[in-house]
Amino acid sequence: MYKRAIVPLDGSLFAESVLPFVREIAGPLDMEVVLLRVVEPSPMPVFSEAQKTLTRERETRREDAEEYLAPIAVDLREHGVRVDARVRRGSAAHEILADAREVGADLIAMCTHGRGGVGRVVFGSVAEAVVRASGIPVLLLKPPQPDAPELSGHGQASHTSTAE
């Protein structure tokens, strides 16, 4: 079955809502979880004067991403899950797919807003790009909306689908 899953996180509570599900399945499947935070490149133009500032900003953003992932990794380890935490720089969808290949992942587990139509066109969708280009299954979880009725008895509604 699945032995290594990439779990992309963007720093939002929304993205983190996949974690309870991942924690539930990782132990019984003896699955390693690779937490991934992609730091988007800065839109700042690179002039010789700005190079030092840009380099400091990149390092600060990387450190912030590592600090963000650390307690999440600790929590998963406390629940008996094998965890690695990684930070990459670049376009989110591209880096998620590249990291999955690099670590030999056989599953990508992430949240989606589930926007359709105009919302997807206007905002784009990292999840959609990952599903379309992934050569491995992608588990998408759409967390319940705050005002939506709960669909399960555990306080967490889930809707999952996979694409290959």
C-alpha positions in Angstrom: 0.0 0.0 0.0 1.2 3.5 0.6 4.6 3.9 2.3 5.5 7.6 1.9 3.1 10.5 1.6 3.9 14.2 0.8 1.7 16.6 2.8 2.0 20.1 1.5 1.2 22.8 4.0 1.0 26.5 3.2 0.8 27.8 6.8 -2.9 28.1 6.9 -5.3 26.3 9.3 -7.2 25.3 6.2 -4.2 23.3 4.8 -3.5 21.8 8.2 -7.0 20.3 8.3 -5.6 17.3 6.4 -3.4 16.5 9.3 -5.9 14.6 11.6 -6.8 12.3 8.6 -3.1 11.7 7.8 -2.3 11.0 11.5 -5.2 8.4 11.5 -4.0 6.5 8.5 -0.2 6.9 8.8 0.2 4.7 11.9 -1.8 1.7 10.7 -0.2 1.8 7.2 3.3 2.3 8.7 3.5 5.2 6.3 6.2 7.9 6.5 4.8 11.5 6.2 6.9 14.1 4.5 5.7 17.6 5.5 6.4 20.1 2.8 6.3 23.9 2.9 6.9 25.6 -0.4 8.2 29.2 -0.1 7.1 31.2 -3.2 9.9 33.3 -4.7 9.8 37.0 -3.9 8.5 39.2 -6.6 11.2 41.8 -5.7 13.4 42.7 -8.7 17.0 41.7 -8.3 19.3 44.7 -8.6 22.8 44.6 -7.2 21.8 46.8 -4.2 18.7 44.6 -3.5 20.7 41.3 -3.7 21.7 41.4 0.0 18.1 42.2 1.1 16.7 39.5 -1.1 19.2 36.9 0.2 18.3 37.9 3.8 14.6 37.7 3.0 14.9 34.3 1.4 16.8 32.9 4.4 14.2 34.4 6.8 11.4 32.9 4.9 13.1 29.5 4.9 13.7 29.7 8.6 10.1 30.7 9.2 8.9 27.8 7.1 11.1 25.4 9.1 9.9 26.8 12.4 6.3 26.4 11.2 6.8 22.7 10.3 8.7 21.8 13.5 5.8 21.6 16.0 3.6 19.8 13.4 6.3 17.2 13.0 6.7 16.8 16.8 2.9 16.3 17.1 2.9 13.6 14.4 5.9 11.9 16.0 4.1 11.9 19.4 1.3 9.9 17.6 3.8 7.3 16.4 4.2 8.7 12.8 7.5 8.7 11.1 8.0 12.2 9.8 10.4 14.3 7.7 9.9 18.0 7.2 11.2 19.8 4.1 11.2 23.3 2.7 11.5 24.1 -1.0 11.5 27.4 -2.9 9.5 27.9 -6.1 6.1 27.5 -7.6 3.9 25.4 -5.2 2.5 22.8 -7.6 5.8 22.3 -9.4 7.7 21.9 -6.1 5.2 19.6 -4.6 5.5 17.3 -7.6 9.3 17.6 -7.7 9.6 16.8 -4.0 7.2 13.8 -4.4 9.5 12.4 -7.1 12.7 13.2 -5.1 11.6 11.4 -2.0 9.9 8.5 -3.8 6.4 9.4 -2.5 3.5 7.2 -3.5 0.8 9.5 -2.3 0.2 13.2 -2.0 -2.4 14.3 0.6 -3.6 17.9 0.7 -6.7 20.1 1.2 -8.6 21.8 -1.6 -11.0 24.7 -1.4 -13.1 22.9 -4.0 -13.8 26.0 -6.0 -15.3 25.5 -9.4 -16.0 27.6 -12.4 -15.1 31.3 -12.1 -13.5 30.9 -8.6 -11.0 28.4 -10.0 -10.2 30.5 -13.0 -9.7 33.7 -11.0 -7.8 32.1 -8.1 -6.2 29.1 -9.8 -5.7 25.9 -8.0 -2.5 24.3 -6.7 -4.5 21.1 -6.0 -5.9 21.0 -9.5 -2.4 21.5 -11.0 -1.0 18.7 -8.8 -3.8 16.3 -9.6 -3.4 16.9 -13.4 0.4 16.5 -13.4 0.9 13.8 -10.7 1.9 10.3 -11.7 0.9 9.1 -8.2 -2.4 9.2 -6.4 -3.5 12.5 -4.9 -5.9 12.4 -1.9 -7.8 15.7 -1.7 -9.7 16.6 1.4 -12.3 19.4 1.4 -12.8 20.5 5.0 -16.3 21.5 6.1 -17.2 25.1 5.8 -17.6 26.9 9.2 -21.4 27.3 8.6 -21.9 23.9 7.0 -23.5 21.1 9.0 -21.1 18.4 10.1 -21.1 15.2 8.1 -19.5 12.9 10.6 -19.7 12.2 14.3 -16.1 13.2 14.9 -16.5 16.9 14.2 -14.6 16.6 11.0 -16.4 16.1 7.7 -14.2 14.7 4.9 -14.6 14.2 1.3 -11.7 12.4 -0.4 -11.0 11.5 -3.9 -7.9 10.2 -5.7 -6.6 10.8 -9.1 -3.8 8.9 -10.8 
